[in-house]
Amino acid sequence: MILIKTIVDKLKSLYFSEIEATIYVYLLQNPGQTMYQITTGCHLTKLQTVDAVENMVKKGILLLENGVKDLYYSEKPTDLLNQLKTQYIKQTDMLVNDLTHLSQNYHQEPYLNYHGYDDIIGQARTMIYEAKEDIYINTDLDISLFDDAFTFLEQKGVDIFIFSFRAQTSKRMNVSIFSHEYDAMEPTRLMMVVDMKKVMIANRHPLTHKWSATTTKNELMINIITEHIHHDMYLYKIKKTEQKHLFELYPDLFVGTQFEKRRK
């Protein structure tokens, strides 16, 4: 047997007050009651009953039969719950629109930080496994670290584009590698964009040799890293086609920044 208290608690979760829930259940069991009978049957004060019943009639939770004595009935449970469901969905849709409008002026995507090589590689693998469209990577890590994840994505039809200065190989048909084929050295970096929705930037500190990383869904950061990786791939293709790097072809490209001077 279902306990009355359990039903009342469930109704309260649907935005009934405790008094409203109590009255509704009481009238389901005792249909056609007067205001006085509801008051005594539910152990309420007259004021509590009048306020609650009038409000419930307005909301369509109770039905009123006018006569010598006004009698009250609970709306049929199926009709009431369908009505509440419709109202809830309508209000939720309206609230989504209102909240979205409020958030259009400002939306801050968090930056999450990770420390330690193992944690960072683990997070990178998780991001790879979650991919649905394609992935862009710039790294001097040995990409065989992610071979099982690449295999998983191969079955899903997700393409992976990798730029690297070090020599890299992969047997996966979904992996395109743009590599300058330099000898492998101690790895120092990983930049990765997944589905144009999330980005990871990781590096090894030159003095402490400890790895740290940041991930975010910030649209600007995603676009910056995506453009960076694509430019690396474009420059690689120019060098491969022309057998010279860009600055050999166009030495006047230098603009005179401190960055350029440090790189010479």
ChimeraX attribute file (.defattr): number of C-alpha atoms within 10 A of each C-alpha:
attribute: neighborCount
match mode: 1-to-1
recipient: residues
	/A:1	3
	/A:2	6
	/A:3	7
	/A:4	13
	/A:5	12
	/A:6	10
	/A:7	14
	/A:8	21
	/A:9	15
	/A:10	13
	/A:11	18
	/A:12	16
	/A:13	12
	/A:14	14
	/A:15	11
	/A:16	17
	/A:17	15
	/A:18	14
	/A:19	18
	/A:20	23
	/A:21	24
	/A:22	23
	/A:23	26
	/A:24	26
	/A:25	19
	/A:26	18
	/A:27	19
	/A:28	15
	/A:29	11
	/A:30	16
	/A:31	15
	/A:32	18
	/A:33	20
	/A:34	15
	/A:35	17
	/A:36	14
	/A:37	15
	/A:38	25
	/A:39	18
	/A:40	12
	/A:41	15
	/A:42	16
	/A:43	13
	/A:44	16
	/A:45	12
	/A:46	14
	/A:47	10
	/A:48	13
	/A:49	22
	/A:50	16
	/A:51	12
	/A:52	16
	/A:53	23
	/A:54	12
	/A:55	14
	/A:56	19
	/A:57	16
	/A:58	10
	/A:59	11
	/A:60	15
	/A:61	23
	/A:62	23
	/A:63	18
	/A:64	18
	/A:65	14
	/A:66	9
	/A:67	7
	/A:68	6
	/A:69	10
	/A:70	12
	/A:71	17
	/A:72	23
	/A:73	22
	/A:74	24
	/A:75	19
	/A:76	12
	/A:77	13
	/A:78	9
	/A:79	12
	/A:80	15
	/A:81	14
	/A:82	11
	/A:83	13
	/A:84	17
	/A:85	13
	/A:86	12
	/A:87	12
	/A:88	13
	/A:89	11
	/A:90	11
	/A:91	12
	/A:92	12
	/A:93	11
	/A:94	12
	/A:95	12
	/A:96	11
	/A:97	12
	/A:98	11
	/A:99	10
	/A:100	11
	/A:101	10
	/A:102	11
	/A:103	11
	/A:104	8
	/A:105	7
	/A:106	7
	/A:107	9
	/A:108	8
	/A:109	10
	/A:110	11
	/A:111	13
	/A:112	11
	/A:113	14
	/A:114	16
	/A:115	13
	/A:116	13
	/A:117	17
	/A:118	11
	/A:119	14
	/A:120	23
	/A:121	18
	/A:122	12
	/A:123	16
	/A:124	22
	/A:125	17
	/A:126	12
	/A:127	20
	/A:128	23
	/A:129	17
	/A:130	12
	/A:131	21
	/A:132	14
	/A:133	14
	/A:134	18
	/A:135	22
	/A:136	22
	/A:137	23
	/A:138	25
	/A:139	21
	/A:140	22
	/A:141	20
	/A:142	17
	/A:143	16
	/A:144	13
	/A:145	11
	/A:146	17
	/A:147	16
	/A:148	13
	/A:149	17
	/A:150	25
	/A:151	18
	/A:152	15
	/A:153	23
	/A:154	16
	/A:155	11
	/A:156	13
	/A:157	14
	/A:158	19
	/A:159	19
	/A:160	22
	/A:161	18
	/A:162	22
	/A:163	24
	/A:164	24
	/A:165	18
	/A:166	19
	/A:167	17
	/A:168	21
	/A:169	14
	/A:170	13
	/A:171	10
	/A:172	17
	/A:173	13
	/A:174	19
	/A:175	21
	/A:176	15
	/A:177	17
	/A:178	22
	/A:179	20
	/A:180	15
	/A:181	12
	/A:182	12
	/A:183	9
	/A:184	13
	/A:185	10
	/A:186	10
	/A:187	13
	/A:188	16
	/A:189	17
	/A:190	20
	/A:191	24
	/A:192	25
	/A:193	27
	/A:194	24
	/A:195	17
	/A:196	18
	/A:197	13
	/A:198	19
	/A:199	28
	/A:200	25
	/A:201	21
	/A:202	23
	/A:203	19
	/A:204	18
	/A:205	12
	/A:206	9
	/A:207	6
	/A:208	7
	/A:209	13
	/A:210	13
	/A:211	20
	/A:212	18
	/A:213	24
	/A:214	17
	/A:215	24
	/A:216	18
	/A:217	19
	/A:218	16
	/A:219	13
	/A:220	9
	/A:221	17
	/A:222	22
	/A:223	15
	/A:224	11
	/A:225	21
	/A:226	21
	/A:227	13
	/A:228	14
	/A:229	22
	/A:230	17
	/A:231	13
	/A:232	17
	/A:233	20
	/A:234	14
	/A:235	15
	/A:236	22
	/A:237	15
	/A:238	14
	/A:239	17
	/A:240	13
	/A:241	10
	/A:242	12
	/A:243	12
	/A:244	13
	/A:245	16
	/A:246	14
	/A:247	11
	/A:248	12
	/A:249	13
	/A:250	10
	/A:251	9
	/A:252	8
	/A:253	10
	/A:254	10
	/A:255	8
	/A:256	8
	/A:257	8
	/A:258	8
	/A:259	9
	/A:260	10
	/A:261	9
	/A:262	7
	/A:263	6
	/A:264	5
